Amino acid sequence: MQPAWHPDSLAARLPFLRRRGLLTRATRAFFGGRGYTEVDTPYAVTAPGEEVHLRAFRTERETPDNARQTLWLHTSPEFAMKKLLVAGSGPIFQLARVWRNGEGSDLHAPEFTMLEWYRPGADIDSLINETADYLRAVLSPVVNCRGVTTDLSRIERLTVAEAFSRYAGVDVLRAAEDASGLAADAAVTLRDGETWEDLFFRLLLERIEPNLGRTHPTFLTHWPAAQAALARRDPRDPRVAERFELFVCGIELANAFVELTDAVEQRARFEADRARRHAIGGSDWSLDEDFLAALAFGMPPSAGIALGFDRLAMIASGATRMDQVLWLD
């Protein structure tokens, strides 16, 4: 296999890369036309996030007086962008480089681009509608990627509970936190040491996701509250949180929340996630007290979304691997 810098290798990628360039310009035009401000936040941070299963890259800052500070390459610009919402930025977006260690496949890379945007006052319905508008603004009406053709003329909305009922035959909310009950309902054998969360994601991967975002984009909404650490609970049903994931061409493309703005509840969720991460041997860093202080100061009710821009570039160009839409890897 030729190195990425070889002329023949670049020539093979150029059609995909040129389509990516058009996508970037169209993205900035879309958000600029809707009154968003493009922002740029630090990549090296004191706390890269509290996701249980994400692994961060560690680095070190040396100051002029030879002091040393451990920093981490962020896994998302989310915390920083929410601080800007507290400061009064209004609607904002960012095309950010992010890092997640240990990842690599046709759809994953350890360094990639995330498109994130946040709008004060938005709810789950308005964010879904805006995301659908964005897709239609920057993509062709019908897209094909990795053998799946998706028509963007309409969207499918499906709650997690509806998806598990339809494709796995279980009431996932009734069986919440009961691993044995969920296994019995789904007619599967519970593996040694498998928790309810482990089984939830096994069923999601094996039975649910293969059916999503194929004929039309699918917005998978209202996740069990334990699977949405940064999302507000649905006031009509506190068992679920106002979160959605987006699937296009069978690819998981985005993750979105109606944002949790309660600093006390957010701290409790962070501490629970930290305990779970430590239990599986994950890295440790200080709790992001600056972010929690910003929440306590007062973040406006908002909704936000993180969209994998390289995956979107694959869908836009018809590429089959992420490395085809990267200038160098």
C-alpha positions as CSV (number, residue, x, y, z in Angstrom):
1,M,0.0,0.0,0.0
2,Q,1.4,3.4,-1.0
3,P,2.0,6.1,1.6
4,A,-0.6,8.9,1.8
5,W,2.0,11.4,0.5
6,H,2.6,9.4,-2.8
7,P,1.2,11.3,-5.8
8,D,-0.9,8.3,-6.9
9,S,-2.4,8.0,-3.5
10,L,-3.3,11.6,-3.3
11,A,-4.7,11.5,-6.9
12,A,-7.0,8.7,-5.8
13,R,-8.3,10.7,-2.9
14,L,-8.6,14.1,-4.6
15,P,-12.3,13.7,-5.8
16,F,-13.3,12.9,-2.3
17,L,-11.2,15.7,-0.8
18,R,-12.6,18.3,-3.2
19,R,-16.1,17.3,-2.3
20,R,-15.1,17.7,1.4
21,G,-13.9,21.2,0.6
22,L,-17.3,22.1,-0.9
23,L,-18.9,20.6,2.1
24,T,-16.8,22.8,4.5
25,R,-17.8,26.0,2.6
26,A,-21.5,25.0,2.5
27,T,-21.4,24.3,6.2
28,R,-20.1,27.8,7.0
29,A,-22.6,29.4,4.7
30,F,-25.5,27.4,6.3
31,F,-24.7,28.4,9.9
32,G,-23.6,32.0,8.9
33,G,-27.0,32.4,7.2
34,R,-28.8,31.3,10.4
35,G,-27.0,33.8,12.7
36,Y,-24.4,31.4,14.2
37,T,-21.0,32.6,15.1
38,E,-18.0,30.3,14.4
39,V,-15.8,29.8,17.4
40,D,-12.4,28.2,18.1
41,T,-11.7,26.7,21.5
42,P,-8.6,25.2,23.0
43,Y,-7.6,21.7,22.1
44,A,-5.4,21.0,25.1
45,V,-7.5,21.0,28.2
46,T,-7.4,20.0,31.9
47,A,-10.4,17.7,31.6
48,P,-11.2,16.0,28.2
49,G,-14.7,14.9,29.2
50,E,-16.3,12.3,31.4
51,E,-17.3,9.7,28.9
52,V,-16.8,6.3,30.5
53,H,-15.4,4.5,27.5
54,L,-13.5,7.2,25.6
55,R,-9.7,7.3,26.0
56,A,-7.9,10.6,25.8
57,F,-4.4,11.5,24.6
58,R,-2.2,12.9,27.4
59,T,0.3,15.7,27.0
60,E,2.2,18.2,29.2
61,R,2.5,21.9,29.3
62,E,5.8,23.5,30.3
63,T,5.6,27.1,31.5
64,P,8.4,29.7,31.2
65,D,9.3,29.1,34.9
66,N,9.7,25.3,34.2
67,A,6.5,24.4,36.0
68,R,4.7,21.4,34.4
69,Q,0.9,20.8,34.0
70,T,-0.7,17.7,32.7
71,L,-3.2,18.4,29.9
72,W,-5.3,16.3,27.6
73,L,-6.3,16.6,24.0
74,H,-10.1,17.1,24.1
75,T,-12.5,14.4,22.9
76,S,-15.0,17.1,22.1
77,P,-15.2,20.9,22.4
78,E,-18.5,20.6,24.3
79,F,-17.5,21.9,27.7
80,A,-15.7,24.9,26.2
81,M,-18.6,25.8,23.9
82,K,-21.1,25.6,26.8
83,K,-18.9,28.1,28.8
84,L,-19.3,30.5,25.8
85,L,-23.1,30.0,26.0
86,V,-22.9,31.1,29.7
87,A,-20.9,34.1,28.6
88,G,-23.6,35.2,26.2
89,S,-22.2,34.1,22.9
90,G,-25.6,33.2,21.4
91,P,-25.8,30.5,18.8
92,I,-22.3,29.1,18.0
93,F,-20.7,26.4,15.8
94,Q,-17.2,24.9,15.5
95,L,-15.3,22.6,13.1
96,A,-13.0,21.2,15.7
97,R,-10.2,18.7,15.6
98,V,-10.7,16.1,18.3
99,W,-8.8,13.1,19.6
100,R,-9.9,9.7,20.9
101,N,-7.1,7.2,21.6
102,G,-7.3,3.6,20.7
103,E,-9.7,4.1,17.8
104,G,-9.2,3.0,14.2
105,S,-11.4,1.5,11.4
106,D,-13.0,2.4,8.2
107,L,-15.3,4.7,10.2
108,H,-13.0,5.7,13.1
109,A,-9.7,7.6,13.4
110,P,-7.8,8.6,16.5
111,E,-7.8,12.2,15.2
112,F,-10.8,13.6,13.3
113,T,-13.1,16.6,12.8
114,M,-16.2,17.2,14.8
115,L,-18.9,19.7,13.8
116,E,-20.6,21.0,16.9
117,W,-23.3,23.6,17.2
118,Y,-25.4,25.0,20.1
119,R,-28.4,27.2,20.0
120,P,-29.9,28.8,23.1
121,G,-33.7,28.3,23.4
122,A,-33.7,25.3,21.1
123,D,-35.6,22.1,22.0
124,I,-35.3,18.6,20.7
125,D,-37.9,19.2,17.9
126,S,-36.3,22.4,16.6
127,L,-32.8,20.8,16.7
128,I,-34.0,17.8,14.7
129,N,-35.6,20.1,12.2
130,E,-32.5,22.2,11.9
131,T,-30.3,19.1,11.5
132,A,-32.5,17.8,8.7
133,D,-32.3,21.3,7.0
134,Y,-28.6,21.2,7.3
135,L,-28.3,17.8,5.7
136,R,-30.5,18.9,2.8
137,A,-28.5,22.1,2.4
138,V,-25.1,20.4,2.1
139,L,-25.8,17.0,0.6
140,S,-27.5,15.8,-2.6
141,P,-31.2,14.9,-2.3
142,V,-30.2,11.2,-2.5
143,V,-26.9,9.9,-1.1
144,N,-25.1,6.6,-1.4
145,C,-22.3,5.4,0.9
146,R,-21.0,2.0,1.6
147,G,-23.7,0.3,-0.5
148,V,-26.6,2.1,1.2
149,T,-28.8,4.6,-0.6
150,T,-30.7,7.2,1.6
151,D,-33.3,9.7,0.4
152,L,-33.3,12.9,2.4
153,S,-36.7,14.0,1.3
154,R,-38.2,12.9,4.6
155,I,-36.9,11.7,8.0
156,E,-37.8,8.9,10.4
157,R,-38.2,9.6,14.1
158,L,-38.0,6.7,16.5
159,T,-37.6,6.5,20.3
160,V,-35.2,4.1,21.8
161,A,-38.1,2.3,23.4
162,E,-39.9,2.0,20.1
163,A,-36.8,0.7,18.4
164,F,-36.2,-2.0,21.0
165,S,-39.8,-3.0,20.8
166,R,-39.8,-3.2,17.0
167,Y,-36.4,-4.8,16.4
168,A,-35.6,-6.7,19.6
169,G,-39.1,-7.4,20.9
170,V,-38.4,-6.0,24.4
171,D,-39.7,-3.2,26.7
172,V,-36.3,-1.7,27.4
173,L,-37.6,0.8,29.9
174,R,-39.5,-1.8,31.9
175,A,-36.3,-3.8,32.2
176,A,-34.1,-0.8,33.0
177,E,-31.1,-1.8,35.1
178,D,-32.4,-5.4,35.3
179,A,-29.8,-7.3,33.1
180,S,-31.3,-10.7,33.7
181,G,-34.8,-9.4,32.9
182,L,-33.6,-7.7,29.7
183,A,-31.8,-10.9,28.6
184,A,-34.8,-13.0,29.2
185,D,-37.1,-10.6,27.3
186,A,-34.6,-10.5,24.4
187,A,-34.1,-14.3,24.4
188,V,-30.4,-14.0,24.8
189,T,-27.9,-15.5,27.2
190,L,-26.4,-13.0,29.7
191,R,-22.6,-13.2,29.4
192,D,-20.3,-13.6,32.4
193,G,-20.0,-10.2,34.0
194,E,-22.3,-8.5,31.5
195,T,-24.1,-5.5,33.0
196,W,-27.5,-4.1,31.9
197,E,-25.6,-1.3,30.1
198,D,-23.4,-3.9,28.4
199,L,-26.4,-5.9,27.2
200,F,-28.2,-2.7,26.2
201,F,-25.4,-1.7,23.8
202,R,-25.0,-5.3,22.5
203,L,-28.6,-5.4,21.5
204,L,-28.4,-1.9,20.1
205,L,-25.4,-2.8,18.0
206,E,-26.7,-6.2,16.9
207,R,-30.4,-5.7,16.4
208,I,-31.2,-2.0,16.3
209,E,-28.5,-0.1,14.5
210,P,-28.4,-2.3,11.4
211,N,-32.0,-1.1,10.7
212,L,-31.5,2.6,11.1
213,G,-30.8,5.4,8.6
214,R,-31.2,3.3,5.5
215,T,-34.1,4.4,3.3
216,H,-34.3,7.7,5.1
217,P,-32.3,9.4,7.9
218,T,-33.3,8.1,11.3
219,F,-33.3,10.2,14.5
220,L,-33.2,7.8,17.4
221,T,-34.6,9.8,20.3
222,H,-35.3,9.7,24.1
223,W,-32.6,7.5,25.5
224,P,-32.6,5.9,28.9
225,A,-31.4,8.6,31.3
226,A,-28.3,6.6,32.3
227,Q,-27.1,6.7,28.7
228,A,-27.3,10.5,28.4
229,A,-24.9,12.0,31.0
230,L,-25.1,15.6,29.6
231,A,-28.8,15.7,28.6
232,R,-31.8,16.9,30.4
233,R,-34.4,14.4,31.6
234,D,-37.6,14.5,29.7
235,P,-40.0,16.4,32.0
236,R,-42.9,14.1,30.8
237,D,-41.0,10.9,31.5
238,P,-37.9,11.1,33.7
239,R,-36.9,7.5,32.8
240,V,-35.5,9.0,29.5
241,A,-33.4,11.9,28.5
242,E,-33.8,14.3,25.7
243,R,-31.0,12.9,23.5
244,F,-31.0,11.8,19.9
245,E,-28.5,10.0,17.6
246,L,-28.7,10.5,13.8
247,F,-28.1,7.7,11.3
248,V,-27.6,8.3,7.5
249,C,-26.7,5.6,5.0
250,G,-26.6,3.2,7.9
251,I,-23.9,5.2,9.6
252,E,-24.1,6.8,13.0
253,L,-23.5,10.4,12.2
254,A,-24.4,12.6,15.2
255,N,-25.2,12.7,18.9
256,A,-27.4,15.5,20.3
257,F,-28.8,16.7,23.7
258,V,-31.2,19.2,25.1
259,E,-28.6,20.3,27.5
260,L,-28.5,19.7,31.2
261,T,-28.1,23.1,32.9
262,D,-28.4,22.0,36.6
263,A,-24.9,22.1,38.0
264,V,-25.8,19.9,41.0
265,E,-27.2,17.1,38.9
266,Q,-24.3,17.5,36.4
267,R,-21.8,17.1,39.2
268,A,-23.5,13.9,40.5
269,R,-23.6,12.5,36.9
270,F,-19.9,13.3,36.4
271,E,-19.0,11.6,39.7
272,A,-21.0,8.5,38.8
273,D,-19.3,8.3,35.4
274,R,-15.9,8.8,36.9
275,A,-16.4,5.9,39.3
276,R,-17.5,3.7,36.4
277,R,-14.5,4.8,34.3
278,H,-12.1,4.1,37.2
279,A,-13.7,0.7,37.7
280,I,-12.6,-0.4,34.2
281,G,-9.1,1.1,34.5
282,G,-9.7,4.3,32.7
283,S,-7.5,7.4,33.0
284,D,-7.9,9.9,35.7
285,W,-8.0,13.7,35.6
286,S,-9.4,16.5,37.8
287,L,-13.1,17.2,37.7
288,D,-13.8,20.2,35.4
289,E,-14.7,22.6,38.2
290,D,-14.5,25.6,35.9
291,F,-17.3,24.0,33.7
292,L,-19.4,23.2,36.7
293,A,-18.9,26.8,38.0
294,A,-20.1,28.1,34.6
295,L,-23.2,25.9,34.9
296,A,-23.9,27.2,38.4
297,F,-23.5,30.8,37.2
298,G,-26.3,30.1,34.7
299,M,-26.3,28.5,31.2
300,P,-29.4,29.4,29.1
301,P,-31.7,26.5,28.1
302,S,-30.0,25.2,25.0
303,A,-29.7,22.2,22.6
304,G,-26.5,21.1,20.9
305,I,-25.2,18.5,18.6
306,A,-21.9,16.8,17.7
307,L,-21.6,15.5,14.2
308,G,-18.8,13.5,12.7
309,F,-17.7,15.7,9.8
310,D,-15.4,13.1,8.2
311,R,-18.3,10.6,8.1
312,L,-20.5,13.3,6.6
313,A,-17.7,13.9,4.0
314,M,-17.8,10.2,3.2
315,I,-21.6,10.3,2.7
316,A,-21.3,13.5,0.6
317,S,-18.5,12.0,-1.7
318,G,-19.5,8.3,-1.7
319,A,-16.2,7.3,-0.1
320,T,-16.1,3.9,1.6
321,R,-13.3,4.6,4.2
322,M,-12.5,7.6,6.4
323,D,-8.9,7.8,5.2
324,Q,-10.3,8.6,1.7
325,V,-11.5,12.0,3.0
326,L,-8.4,12.9,4.9
327,W,-5.5,14.8,3.3
328,L,-3.0,12.8,5.4
329,D,-3.5,10.1,8.0
